[in-house]
Amino acid sequence: MILLDMASLLERYVASMVLSGSGDALGYYNGQWEFCHSGPMIHKELEELGGLDNIVVQGMSPTTNEKINKMLKFCSKVCFI
């Protein structure tokens, strides 16, 4: 039973990292939004790109260096358990 709980916890943790990386990549938008603190400006530009349902992510930088560092720390802790 404990192993099933751990597997579930690990799966949830991995899923949260994937979702976090996806959100980070979208929020980063090739560095254009990384330091933009204006939510309305980001929302306006996102609508100009077709909105969240129609945005094309092909060609976008995958993520920031901060997210890569977090993922490396995650792997160093979890992948070698």
Secondary structure, 3 states (H helix, E strand, C coil): CHHHHHHHHHHHHHHHHHHHHHHHHHHHHHHCCCCCCCHHHHHHHHHHCCCCCCCCCCCCCCCCHHHHHHHHHHHHHHCCC
